Amino acid sequence: MQIRSGLRPWTFSASLIPVALGAVLSYKYTAVFNGTSAIILLLSVAAVVAVNSAGNMVNTYFDYMRSMKLRAGVTRDQAVLEEHLQLTQMVNGAAYLYGFAMICLWLLMWFSPAKSMHLAGLFFGGLSSSFIYTGGIGVKYYVLGDLLVIFTFGPLALLFSFVSQTGKLTFIPLLLALPLAVSTEAILHSKHAREMDADKKAGVLSLAILLGSQGSYFLYTVLLFVPYLVFFIWGLQYSLPLALPVLTIPFSFQLEKVFREGGPADTRISTGTAKLNLAMGLLFVVGCVLASRVPMMDRITGT
């Protein structure tokens, strides 16, 4: 059994980068990083990755149970259809991972200066969103999945990390997560655009289906390049290192060309966008470390 197929570790960057960014912002706020801070960071990473992994397994399970891809005769997720994981193992694996994440939360409540109710609220908000994406009401199947990713996938992970380190509940750091959240949405949208025909046959209503091929290309281009505008403005207004993600813009032009000339079915688009998101996120984290000023931090510190 290949557990890796169900866990989808290639998606972890979309959660790990916001957690790292939250830790950097907390250091900018407190100017403290000691042994306790390291423990909190490790527990935050473990909790977020566990929830991410469990959500991936839930996603695979419900996609199969609703026979979305199977009825359409096409699937990009081989975890079930190639029998890498039995359905019972998929369910049990998700349950164990959610349970492990809750243990990490319990430990965080011991080490973190944050109020337990704040940590629990953020944690269960992320856990719920990872489940209802395909489970429960299944927002993925009704366009709303895209909005869920933009507003919860990265931003909640960042805020959870920041609050765990500082104990201060403020929603200002969420603004710093938005460019990367838009980039993450580009990954998801490219996947929906690629599977547009299969989703139509299965009765799924995605944003890519509503927009069509041309509209999907336009939206993908917007999602691809808007973050650069934000990073560039922050670099000019606050500190030049914040513009480091702009170094990845040649790769975005390559992806745009592949989408424009080859159409959304080209598998290089989704994988390339995921790699771009990772590179962009890492450069932004480094930029925040090096920056003399970070956007919105003066509002948190009151200076």
C-alpha positions as CSV (number, residue, x, y, z in Angstrom):
1,M,0.0,0.0,0.0
2,Q,1.4,3.4,-1.0
3,I,0.3,5.8,1.7
4,R,2.0,8.6,0.0
5,S,-0.6,8.7,-2.8
6,G,-3.4,9.4,-0.3
7,L,-1.4,11.9,1.8
8,R,-0.4,13.9,-1.3
9,P,2.7,15.4,0.3
10,W,3.2,17.6,-2.7
11,T,0.4,19.8,-1.4
12,F,2.1,20.4,2.0
13,S,3.9,23.6,0.9
14,A,0.6,25.4,0.8
15,S,0.3,24.9,4.5
16,L,4.0,24.8,5.6
17,I,4.8,28.2,4.0
18,P,2.1,30.1,5.9
19,V,3.1,28.4,9.2
20,A,6.8,29.5,8.6
21,L,5.6,33.0,7.7
22,G,3.5,33.2,10.9
23,A,6.6,32.2,12.9
24,V,8.7,34.9,11.2
25,L,6.0,37.5,11.8
26,S,5.8,36.5,15.5
27,Y,9.6,37.0,15.8
28,K,9.2,40.4,14.2
29,Y,6.6,41.2,16.8
30,T,8.3,39.8,19.9
31,A,12.0,39.7,18.9
32,V,12.1,36.4,20.8
33,F,12.9,32.9,19.5
34,N,14.0,30.5,22.2
35,G,13.6,26.8,23.0
36,T,9.9,27.1,23.8
37,S,9.4,29.0,20.5
38,A,11.0,26.1,18.6
39,I,8.7,23.6,20.4
40,I,5.7,25.7,19.5
41,L,6.8,25.9,15.9
42,L,7.3,22.1,15.6
43,L,3.9,21.4,17.2
44,S,2.3,24.0,14.9
45,V,3.9,22.4,11.8
46,A,2.8,18.9,13.0
47,A,-0.8,19.9,13.6
48,V,-1.2,21.8,10.3
49,V,0.5,19.0,8.2
50,A,-1.7,16.4,10.0
51,V,-4.9,18.3,9.2
52,N,-3.7,18.9,5.6
53,S,-3.0,15.2,5.2
54,A,-6.3,14.1,6.7
55,G,-8.1,16.6,4.5
56,N,-6.4,15.1,1.4
57,M,-7.5,11.6,2.4
58,V,-11.0,12.8,3.0
59,N,-11.0,14.5,-0.4
60,T,-9.9,11.3,-2.1
61,Y,-12.4,9.2,-0.3
62,F,-15.4,11.4,-1.1
63,D,-14.4,12.0,-4.7
64,Y,-14.5,8.2,-5.1
65,M,-17.7,7.7,-3.2
66,R,-19.5,10.3,-5.2
67,S,-18.0,8.6,-8.3
68,M,-17.2,11.9,-9.8
69,K,-14.1,11.0,-11.7
70,L,-15.0,7.4,-12.1
71,R,-18.3,8.1,-13.9
72,A,-16.5,10.5,-16.2
73,G,-14.0,7.8,-17.0
74,V,-11.1,10.1,-16.0
75,T,-9.2,10.5,-12.8
76,R,-6.1,12.3,-11.7
77,D,-6.1,10.9,-8.2
78,Q,-4.8,7.3,-8.4
79,A,-4.8,6.6,-4.7
80,V,-8.1,4.8,-4.8
81,L,-8.6,3.6,-8.4
82,E,-5.2,1.9,-8.5
83,E,-5.9,0.4,-5.1
84,H,-3.0,2.0,-3.3
85,L,-5.2,2.4,-0.3
86,Q,-8.4,0.5,0.6
87,L,-11.3,2.7,1.4
88,T,-11.3,1.6,5.1
89,Q,-7.7,2.5,5.4
90,M,-8.4,5.9,3.9
91,V,-11.1,6.6,6.5
92,N,-9.0,5.2,9.3
93,G,-6.0,7.1,8.2
94,A,-7.9,10.4,8.1
95,A,-9.3,9.7,11.6
96,Y,-5.9,8.9,13.0
97,L,-4.4,12.1,11.5
98,Y,-7.1,14.3,12.8
99,G,-6.6,12.6,16.2
100,F,-2.8,13.2,16.0
101,A,-3.5,16.9,15.2
102,M,-5.7,17.2,18.2
103,I,-2.9,15.8,20.4
104,C,-0.6,18.5,19.0
105,L,-3.2,21.1,19.8
106,W,-3.4,19.8,23.4
107,L,0.4,20.1,23.7
108,L,0.3,23.5,22.2
109,M,-2.1,24.7,24.8
110,W,0.6,23.8,27.4
111,F,3.4,25.6,25.7
112,S,1.8,28.5,24.0
113,P,1.0,31.8,25.7
114,A,-2.2,32.0,23.7
115,K,-5.6,31.4,25.2
116,S,-6.8,27.9,24.7
117,M,-10.1,29.1,23.3
118,H,-8.3,31.1,20.6
119,L,-6.1,28.2,19.6
120,A,-9.0,25.8,19.6
121,G,-11.2,28.1,17.5
122,L,-8.5,28.5,14.8
123,F,-7.6,24.8,14.9
124,F,-11.2,23.6,14.5
125,G,-11.9,26.2,11.9
126,G,-9.1,24.8,9.8
127,L,-10.1,21.2,10.5
128,S,-13.7,21.9,9.5
129,S,-12.7,23.5,6.3
130,S,-10.4,20.6,5.4
131,F,-13.3,18.2,5.9
132,I,-16.3,20.1,4.3
133,Y,-14.2,20.8,1.1
134,T,-15.5,17.4,-0.2
135,G,-17.1,15.9,2.9
136,G,-20.4,16.9,4.5
137,I,-21.9,19.6,2.2
138,G,-19.0,19.3,-0.2
139,V,-18.4,22.9,-1.1
140,K,-15.9,21.7,-3.8
141,Y,-18.8,20.5,-5.9
142,Y,-20.7,23.9,-5.8
143,V,-18.0,26.5,-6.8
144,L,-17.6,27.6,-3.2
145,G,-14.6,25.4,-2.8
146,D,-12.4,28.0,-4.5
147,L,-13.5,30.7,-1.9
148,L,-12.8,28.3,0.9
149,V,-9.2,27.8,-0.2
150,I,-8.6,31.5,-0.6
151,F,-9.9,32.5,2.8
152,T,-8.9,29.5,5.0
153,F,-6.2,27.2,3.5
154,G,-3.2,29.5,4.0
155,P,-4.5,32.4,6.0
156,L,-5.8,30.3,8.9
157,A,-2.5,28.3,9.1
158,L,-0.6,31.6,9.2
159,L,-2.8,33.1,12.0
160,F,-2.7,29.8,13.9
161,S,1.1,29.9,13.9
162,F,1.3,33.6,14.8
163,V,-1.2,33.3,17.7
164,S,0.5,30.2,19.0
165,Q,3.8,32.0,19.2
166,T,2.7,35.4,20.5
167,G,-0.6,34.8,22.3
168,K,-2.0,37.8,20.6
169,L,-5.2,37.3,18.6
170,T,-5.2,39.8,15.7
171,F,-6.4,39.3,12.2
172,I,-4.0,41.8,10.7
173,P,-1.4,39.1,9.7
174,L,-4.1,37.5,7.5
175,L,-3.5,40.3,5.0
176,L,0.1,39.1,4.5
177,A,-1.2,35.7,3.6
178,L,-3.4,36.8,0.7
179,P,-0.9,37.0,-2.1
180,L,0.2,33.4,-1.4
181,A,-3.5,32.4,-1.0
182,V,-4.2,33.8,-4.5
183,S,-1.2,31.8,-5.8
184,T,-2.6,28.6,-4.1
185,E,-5.9,29.3,-5.7
186,A,-4.1,29.3,-9.1
187,I,-3.0,25.7,-8.4
188,L,-6.6,24.6,-7.7
189,H,-8.1,26.5,-10.6
190,S,-5.6,25.0,-13.0
191,K,-6.6,21.5,-11.7
192,H,-10.3,22.3,-12.2
193,A,-9.7,23.7,-15.7
194,R,-7.7,20.6,-16.6
195,E,-10.6,18.3,-15.4
196,M,-13.4,20.5,-16.8
197,D,-14.8,17.9,-19.2
198,A,-14.8,15.1,-16.6
199,D,-16.4,17.3,-14.0
200,K,-19.2,18.3,-16.4
201,K,-20.1,14.7,-17.0
202,A,-20.1,14.1,-13.3
203,G,-22.4,17.0,-12.6
204,V,-19.9,19.1,-10.8
205,L,-20.2,22.9,-10.9
206,S,-16.7,24.4,-10.7
207,L,-15.6,28.0,-11.4
208,A,-13.7,26.7,-14.4
209,I,-16.9,25.2,-15.9
210,L,-18.8,28.5,-15.4
211,L,-16.1,30.5,-17.1
212,G,-15.3,28.2,-19.9
213,S,-11.8,27.7,-21.5
214,Q,-11.2,31.3,-22.4
215,G,-12.5,32.6,-19.1
216,S,-10.5,30.1,-17.2
217,Y,-7.3,31.2,-19.0
218,F,-8.0,34.8,-18.1
219,L,-8.7,34.0,-14.4
220,Y,-5.6,31.8,-14.3
221,T,-3.5,34.6,-15.7
222,V,-4.9,37.1,-13.1
223,L,-4.2,34.6,-10.2
224,L,-0.7,34.1,-11.5
225,F,0.4,37.7,-11.8
226,V,-1.6,39.7,-9.2
227,P,0.7,38.5,-6.3
228,Y,3.7,40.0,-8.1
229,L,2.0,43.4,-8.1
230,V,1.4,43.2,-4.3
231,F,5.0,42.0,-3.6
232,F,6.4,44.8,-5.8
233,I,4.4,47.5,-4.0
234,W,5.4,46.1,-0.6
235,G,9.0,46.1,-1.7
236,L,8.9,49.7,-2.7
237,Q,6.7,50.9,0.2
238,Y,8.3,49.0,3.1
239,S,11.5,47.1,2.4
240,L,13.1,45.9,-0.8
241,P,13.6,42.2,0.3
242,L,9.8,41.9,0.3
243,A,9.9,42.0,-3.5
244,L,12.1,38.8,-3.7
245,P,9.2,36.7,-5.0
246,V,9.2,38.8,-8.1
247,L,12.3,36.8,-9.1
248,T,10.0,33.9,-10.0
249,I,8.1,35.9,-12.6
250,P,9.9,34.3,-15.6
251,F,8.4,31.0,-14.6
252,S,4.9,32.5,-14.5
253,F,5.3,33.7,-18.1
254,Q,6.3,30.2,-19.1
255,L,3.2,28.7,-17.4
256,E,1.0,31.4,-19.0
257,K,2.4,30.4,-22.4
258,V,1.7,26.7,-21.8
259,F,-1.9,27.4,-20.8
260,R,-2.4,29.8,-23.7
261,E,-0.9,27.5,-26.4
262,G,-1.6,24.0,-25.1
263,G,-4.9,24.6,-23.2
264,P,-5.7,23.6,-19.6
265,A,-5.4,19.9,-20.2
266,D,-1.6,20.1,-20.1
267,T,-0.5,18.5,-16.8
268,R,2.6,20.7,-16.7
269,I,0.4,23.6,-15.6
270,S,-0.8,22.2,-12.3
271,T,2.6,20.8,-11.3
272,G,4.4,23.9,-12.5
273,T,2.1,26.2,-10.6
274,A,2.6,24.1,-7.4
275,K,6.4,24.5,-7.8
276,L,6.0,28.2,-8.4
277,N,3.9,28.6,-5.3
278,L,6.6,26.9,-3.2
279,A,9.4,29.0,-4.6
280,M,7.3,32.2,-4.2
281,G,6.4,31.3,-0.6
282,L,10.0,30.5,0.4
283,L,11.3,33.8,-1.1
284,F,8.6,35.8,0.7
285,V,9.5,34.1,4.0
286,V,13.2,35.0,3.4
287,G,12.2,38.5,2.4
288,C,10.3,39.0,5.6
289,V,13.3,37.8,7.6
290,L,15.6,40.3,5.9
291,A,13.1,43.2,5.7
292,S,13.6,46.1,8.0
293,R,9.8,46.8,7.9
294,V,7.0,44.3,7.3
295,P,3.6,45.4,6.1
296,M,1.0,46.0,8.8
297,M,3.3,45.0,11.6
298,D,3.2,48.6,13.0
299,R,-0.5,48.2,13.4
300,I,0.0,45.1,15.6
301,T,2.8,46.7,17.7
302,G,1.0,50.0,17.9
303,T,4.1,52.0,16.7
